[in-house]
Amino acid sequence: MNTCIEIALAEYGVTERNGTLHDKRILQYFKDIGHSWVTTDEVAWCSAFVNWVALQSGCSRSNKLNARSWLNVGNKVTTPTLGDVVVFWREKRSSWKGHVGFFIGYSEDKREIYCLGGNQNNRVCIKAYPTYRLLGFRNIKTWGQPISA
């Protein structure tokens, strides 16, 4: 079975297109997870990407397009391992807005969390996010663990 990290890394570099041409691969993420009504790559697509990767790897999914929906998937973990889902807040902690991706690791000083995800600078890449914006880590693997969806 492929892991989330392997599948996500294979998508590294997929990038939004400016203007009226939209990246077909990004639109495919939406279609494959049941949101074919999305016709533009200029919408927030971080959760669509994580759902698509989870679908491909046989892991639990949120089936929703909002990043914070991932706080209710899988098992909460306090010490993340490579490939766990990481959820951040955007604008302010109480906002509905967020970002989701896959945990890569901490910076040496632990002030940043490296995340592999979609819609990071409009592409699939690894990016650092401030640790203070962390909402939680989730293990979404389905083998040998109880999973809630």
Backbone as JSON, one array per atom type, in Angstrom:
{
  "sequence": "MNTCIEIALAEYGVTERNGTLHDKRILQYFKDIGHSWVTTDEVAWCSAFVNWVALQSGCSRSNKLNARSWLNVGNKVTTPTLGDVVVFWREKRSSWKGHVGFFIGYSEDKREIYCLGGNQNNRVCIKAYPTYRLLGFRNIKTWGQPISA",
  "N": [[0.85, -1.19, 0.0], [0.58, 2.2, -0.86], [1.94, 5.04, 0.78], [0.65, 8.07, 2.21], [2.54, 10.14, 2.01], [4.23, 9.28, -0.08], [2.45, 9.29, -2.25], [1.59, 11.97, -2.24], [4.05, 13.28, -2.68], [4.55, 12.48, -5.28], [2.96, 14.19, -6.66], [4.18, 16.58, -6.46], [4.84, 19.91, -7.3], [2.65, 20.35, -8.97], [0.72, 22.95, -10.2], [-1.33, 25.86, -9.9], [-2.93, 27.62, -12.61], [-2.72, 30.83, -14.08], [-5.38, 33.07, -14.91], [-7.99, 32.15, -17.24], [-7.5, 29.53, -17.94], [-7.38, 26.48, -16.34], [-5.67, 24.3, -14.11], [-5.68, 21.01, -15.05], [-5.08, 18.77, -13.52], [-5.46, 19.59, -10.86], [-8.22, 20.1, -10.94], [-8.99, 17.49, -11.35], [-8.46, 16.34, -8.86], [-10.61, 17.37, -7.35], [-12.78, 16.24, -8.76], [-12.34, 13.44, -8.48], [-12.76, 13.08, -5.75], [-15.41, 13.53, -5.45], [-16.42, 16.11, -5.85], [-17.12, 17.37, -8.31], [-18.34, 19.62, -9.21], [-16.73, 21.78, -8.86], [-14.99, 24.0, -10.82], [-12.75, 25.52, -11.2], [-9.31, 26.27, -10.55], [-8.73, 28.17, -8.8], [-9.86, 28.27, -6.35], [-9.81, 27.57, -2.82], [-7.86, 24.77, -2.32], [-6.52, 23.01, -0.65], [-7.63, 21.12, 1.16], [-9.01, 19.5, -0.63], [-6.86, 18.36, -1.98], [-5.6, 16.88, 0.13], [-7.71, 15.14, 0.75], [-7.82, 13.75, -1.71], [-5.29, 12.51, -1.82], [-5.53, 10.89, 0.47], [-7.65, 9.25, -0.36], [-6.42, 7.88, -2.5], [-4.51, 6.43, -1.09], [-5.92, 4.82, 0.59], [-6.7, 5.7, 3.09], [-8.5, 7.26, 5.86], [-10.88, 9.9, 5.23], [-11.97, 13.35, 5.14], [-13.89, 14.17, 3.42], [-14.71, 16.7, 2.9], [-14.35, 20.16, 1.93], [-13.27, 22.1, 3.53], [-10.5, 23.01, 5.5], [-10.38, 22.69, 8.29], [-12.1, 20.6, 8.77], [-10.66, 18.31, 8.94], [-9.9, 18.0, 11.55], [-11.6, 16.28, 12.71], [-11.15, 13.74, 11.81], [-9.78, 10.48, 11.79], [-7.28, 9.68, 14.24], [-6.38, 11.67, 17.01], [-3.15, 12.96, 17.53], [-0.31, 13.71, 19.53], [2.39, 13.69, 19.25], [3.61, 13.94, 16.28], [4.16, 11.88, 13.34], [5.97, 11.34, 10.31], [3.94, 12.12, 7.6], [1.52, 12.29, 8.96], [-1.58, 14.06, 9.27], [-1.72, 17.58, 9.36], [-3.16, 20.43, 10.79], [-3.81, 23.84, 10.46], [-4.64, 27.17, 11.67], [-6.01, 30.01, 9.95], [-5.83, 33.52, 9.47], [-7.2, 34.12, 12.07], [-7.36, 32.35, 15.2], [-10.01, 31.75, 15.92], [-11.37, 31.87, 13.54], [-13.14, 30.39, 10.74], [-11.5, 29.61, 8.81], [-8.69, 27.79, 7.49], [-5.76, 25.68, 7.07], [-4.52, 22.69, 5.6], [-2.36, 19.88, 5.5], [0.32, 17.5, 5.01], [2.37, 16.28, 7.58], [5.8, 16.92, 7.71], [8.04, 17.63, 9.24], [9.65, 19.32, 12.02], [11.16, 22.58, 12.27], [14.56, 23.21, 13.22], [14.59, 24.76, 15.56], [12.03, 24.37, 16.4], [10.08, 26.26, 15.89], [8.74, 26.33, 13.55], [6.67, 24.35, 11.4], [7.1, 21.98, 8.99], [5.34, 21.28, 6.09], [3.82, 19.2, 3.7], [1.81, 19.88, 1.08], [-1.15, 20.79, -0.81], [-2.03, 23.76, -2.66], [-0.24, 25.53, -1.54], [1.4, 28.35, -1.76], [0.11, 28.36, -4.19], [0.59, 25.85, -5.28], [1.57, 22.32, -5.21], [3.71, 21.59, -2.71], [6.45, 21.72, -0.33], [6.24, 23.51, 2.61], [6.96, 25.86, 5.21], [5.23, 26.5, 8.24], [4.21, 28.66, 10.89], [4.58, 27.39, 14.18], [2.86, 28.29, 16.18], [0.42, 28.56, 14.94], [-0.73, 26.08, 14.84], [-3.4, 23.8, 14.93], [-3.89, 21.1, 15.25], [-2.77, 17.63, 15.08], [-3.38, 14.71, 13.12], [-3.72, 11.22, 12.81], [-4.4, 9.36, 10.06], [-4.36, 6.83, 9.06], [-5.8, 3.71, 8.21], [-5.27, 1.07, 8.78], [-5.25, -1.29, 11.29], [-6.12, 0.47, 13.28], [-8.62, 2.19, 15.16], [-10.86, 4.27, 13.45], [-12.45, 7.37, 13.1], [-14.92, 9.07, 11.17]],
  "CA": [[0.0, 0.0, 0.0], [1.32, 3.45, -0.9], [1.68, 5.94, 1.89], [0.22, 9.42, 1.84], [3.7, 10.94, 1.63], [4.66, 8.84, -1.41], [1.47, 9.76, -3.23], [1.65, 13.44, -2.28], [5.31, 13.68, -3.32], [4.44, 12.25, -6.72], [2.22, 15.34, -7.2], [4.99, 17.77, -6.19], [4.99, 20.83, -8.42], [1.38, 20.67, -9.62], [0.57, 24.38, -9.94], [-2.46, 26.6, -10.49], [-2.64, 28.44, -13.78], [-3.34, 32.16, -14.05], [-6.37, 33.35, -15.94], [-9.15, 31.27, -17.44], [-7.07, 28.13, -18.06], [-7.23, 25.92, -15.01], [-4.88, 23.09, -14.14], [-6.54, 19.83, -15.15], [-4.77, 17.85, -12.42], [-6.15, 20.1, -9.67], [-9.65, 19.83, -11.14], [-9.16, 16.03, -11.19], [-8.55, 16.07, -7.42], [-12.0, 17.64, -6.95], [-13.67, 15.25, -9.4], [-12.13, 12.11, -7.89], [-13.28, 13.01, -4.37], [-16.85, 13.75, -5.46], [-16.76, 17.52, -5.92], [-16.89, 17.73, -9.72], [-18.95, 20.93, -9.47], [-15.66, 22.77, -8.83], [-14.49, 24.13, -12.19], [-11.63, 26.45, -11.22], [-8.23, 25.96, -9.62], [-8.5, 29.38, -8.01], [-10.53, 28.14, -5.06], [-8.95, 26.89, -1.85], [-7.87, 23.35, -2.67], [-5.65, 22.22, 0.22], [-8.37, 19.97, 1.67], [-9.26, 18.62, -1.78], [-5.62, 17.62, -2.21], [-5.41, 15.9, 1.2], [-8.73, 14.11, 0.52], [-7.44, 12.97, -2.88], [-4.17, 11.66, -1.41], [-6.08, 9.89, 1.39], [-8.41, 8.31, -1.19], [-5.47, 7.05, -3.25], [-3.74, 5.59, -0.18], [-6.81, 3.98, 1.4], [-6.83, 6.25, 4.44], [-9.75, 7.96, 6.15], [-10.99, 11.22, 4.61], [-13.01, 14.23, 5.68], [-14.87, 14.35, 2.34], [-15.13, 18.1, 2.9], [-13.36, 21.05, 1.33], [-12.69, 23.03, 4.5], [-9.32, 22.43, 6.14], [-10.63, 22.33, 9.69], [-12.86, 19.35, 8.84], [-9.71, 17.24, 9.23], [-9.75, 17.85, 12.99], [-12.55, 15.24, 13.13], [-10.84, 12.52, 11.06], [-8.68, 9.68, 12.34], [-6.94, 9.75, 15.66], [-5.56, 12.81, 17.44], [-1.82, 12.61, 18.01], [0.43, 14.86, 20.06], [3.74, 13.58, 18.69], [3.35, 13.51, 14.91], [5.16, 11.18, 12.55], [5.95, 11.67, 8.89], [2.71, 11.77, 6.89], [0.3, 12.61, 9.7], [-2.24, 15.29, 8.81], [-1.52, 18.73, 10.24], [-4.16, 21.46, 10.53], [-3.45, 25.17, 10.96], [-5.63, 28.22, 11.51], [-5.65, 31.16, 9.11], [-6.36, 34.83, 9.9], [-7.22, 34.09, 13.53], [-7.68, 31.02, 15.72], [-11.46, 31.55, 15.96], [-11.91, 31.9, 12.18], [-13.45, 29.08, 10.14], [-10.48, 29.35, 7.79], [-7.53, 27.01, 7.93], [-4.93, 25.03, 6.06], [-4.24, 21.3, 5.95], [-1.36, 19.19, 4.69], [0.95, 16.34, 5.64], [3.51, 16.62, 8.42], [7.14, 16.52, 7.28], [8.93, 17.74, 10.4], [9.81, 20.62, 12.66], [12.43, 23.28, 12.11], [15.49, 22.88, 14.31], [14.18, 25.47, 16.78], [10.62, 23.99, 16.63], [9.19, 27.4, 15.69], [8.0, 26.11, 12.31], [6.31, 22.99, 11.03], [7.15, 21.77, 7.55], [4.1, 20.63, 5.67], [3.68, 18.89, 2.28], [0.4, 20.03, 0.81], [-1.61, 21.49, -2.0], [-2.41, 25.16, -2.51], [0.78, 26.22, -0.78], [1.92, 29.21, -2.83], [-0.63, 27.95, -5.39], [1.11, 24.6, -5.86], [1.91, 21.25, -4.29], [5.11, 21.78, -2.32], [6.72, 21.71, 1.11], [6.3, 24.89, 3.1], [7.0, 25.99, 6.67], [4.17, 27.29, 8.87], [4.54, 28.91, 12.3], [4.03, 26.42, 15.13], [1.77, 28.89, 16.96], [-0.84, 28.44, 14.19], [-1.15, 24.68, 14.86], [-4.65, 23.39, 15.57], [-3.79, 19.7, 15.65], [-2.25, 16.57, 14.22], [-4.26, 13.55, 13.04], [-3.25, 10.03, 12.1], [-5.57, 8.93, 9.27], [-4.17, 5.47, 8.54], [-6.92, 2.86, 8.61], [-4.88, -0.29, 9.12], [-4.96, -1.59, 12.68], [-6.48, 1.53, 14.21], [-10.0, 2.67, 15.03], [-10.93, 5.56, 12.74], [-13.75, 8.03, 13.02], [-14.97, 9.88, 9.94]],
  "C": [[0.89, 1.24, 0.0], [0.96, 4.33, 0.28], [1.25, 7.3, 1.35], [1.4, 10.25, 1.34], [4.17, 10.57, 0.23], [3.74, 9.38, -2.49], [1.52, 11.28, -3.37], [2.93, 13.92, -2.96], [5.28, 13.48, -4.83], [3.7, 13.39, -7.42], [2.99, 16.65, -7.05], [5.13, 18.62, -7.45], [3.72, 21.12, -9.19], [1.02, 22.09, -9.21], [-0.67, 24.95, -10.61], [-1.99, 27.36, -11.72], [-3.35, 29.78, -13.63], [-4.36, 32.28, -15.16], [-7.45, 32.3, -16.04], [-8.77, 29.82, -17.68], [-6.81, 27.6, -16.66], [-6.5, 24.59, -15.11], [-5.79, 21.85, -14.06], [-6.31, 18.86, -13.99], [-5.48, 18.3, -11.14], [-7.65, 19.85, -9.78], [-9.94, 18.34, -10.99], [-9.23, 15.65, -9.72], [-9.99, 16.24, -6.96], [-12.94, 16.57, -7.5], [-13.56, 13.89, -8.71], [-12.69, 11.98, -6.49], [-14.76, 13.36, -4.29], [-17.3, 15.2, -5.48], [-16.54, 18.05, -7.33], [-17.54, 19.06, -10.09], [-17.89, 22.05, -9.43], [-15.02, 22.82, -10.22], [-13.31, 25.11, -12.31], [-10.56, 26.01, -10.22], [-7.92, 27.15, -8.72], [-9.31, 29.42, -6.73], [-9.54, 27.47, -4.1], [-9.01, 25.38, -2.11], [-6.96, 22.5, -1.79], [-6.37, 20.97, 0.74], [-8.72, 18.99, 0.55], [-8.03, 17.76, -2.04], [-5.42, 16.54, -1.15], [-6.46, 14.79, 1.08], [-8.35, 13.19, -0.63], [-6.3, 12.0, -2.52], [-4.67, 10.55, -0.49], [-6.88, 8.83, 0.63], [-7.47, 7.34, -1.91], [-4.72, 6.07, -2.34], [-4.6, 4.72, 0.72], [-6.95, 4.44, 2.84], [-8.17, 6.94, 4.62], [-9.7, 9.37, 5.59], [-12.05, 12.04, 5.32], [-14.17, 14.35, 4.7], [-15.4, 15.77, 2.25], [-13.99, 18.96, 2.37], [-12.78, 22.07, 2.29], [-11.61, 22.32, 5.32], [-9.6, 21.95, 7.56], [-11.47, 21.07, 9.85], [-11.96, 18.17, 9.2], [-9.47, 17.06, 10.73], [-10.67, 16.78, 13.55], [-12.3, 13.91, 12.44], [-9.69, 11.79, 11.74], [-8.5, 9.87, 13.81], [-6.05, 10.96, 15.94], [-4.22, 12.28, 17.92], [-1.12, 13.87, 18.51], [1.87, 14.86, 19.58], [3.6, 13.05, 17.27], [4.51, 12.73, 14.31], [4.97, 11.59, 11.09], [4.66, 11.19, 8.24], [1.44, 11.99, 7.67], [-0.28, 13.91, 9.13], [-2.0, 16.37, 9.84], [-2.48, 19.83, 9.8], [-3.75, 22.75, 11.22], [-4.65, 26.11, 10.86], [-5.07, 29.3, 10.6], [-6.41, 32.38, 9.62], [-6.41, 34.95, 11.41], [-7.72, 32.72, 14.0], [-9.18, 30.74, 15.68], [-12.12, 31.57, 14.59], [-12.28, 30.49, 11.73], [-12.36, 28.67, 9.16], [-9.29, 28.58, 8.36], [-6.71, 26.52, 6.76], [-4.62, 23.63, 6.54], [-3.21, 20.73, 4.98], [-0.82, 18.01, 5.47], [2.23, 16.76, 6.36], [4.8, 16.06, 7.83], [8.1, 16.55, 8.47], [8.93, 19.15, 10.94], [11.12, 21.26, 12.22], [13.29, 22.95, 13.33], [15.08, 23.53, 15.63], [12.72, 25.22, 17.16], [9.65, 25.16, 16.49], [8.36, 27.26, 14.42], [7.76, 24.63, 12.1], [6.34, 22.91, 9.51], [6.02, 20.85, 7.14], [4.15, 20.4, 4.15], [2.19, 18.97, 1.98], [0.12, 20.73, -0.5], [-2.03, 22.9, -1.66], [-1.5, 25.89, -1.53], [1.56, 27.03, -1.81], [1.37, 28.77, -4.18], [-0.09, 26.68, -6.05], [1.26, 23.54, -4.78], [3.41, 21.39, -3.99], [5.24, 21.57, -0.81], [6.92, 23.14, 1.54], [6.31, 24.88, 4.62], [5.88, 26.91, 7.15], [4.55, 27.5, 10.33], [3.84, 27.92, 13.23], [2.85, 27.0, 15.91], [0.43, 28.8, 16.24], [-1.39, 27.0, 14.17], [-2.48, 24.51, 15.58], [-4.61, 21.93, 16.0], [-3.17, 18.81, 14.59], [-3.22, 15.4, 14.26], [-3.58, 12.43, 12.28], [-4.48, 9.47, 11.38], [-5.42, 7.54, 8.68], [-5.28, 4.57, 9.07], [-6.5, 1.48, 9.06], [-4.53, -0.4, 10.6], [-5.35, -0.54, 13.7], [-7.97, 1.86, 14.06], [-10.0, 4.06, 14.4], [-12.34, 6.09, 12.82], [-13.76, 8.89, 11.77], [-15.97, 10.99, 10.07]]
}
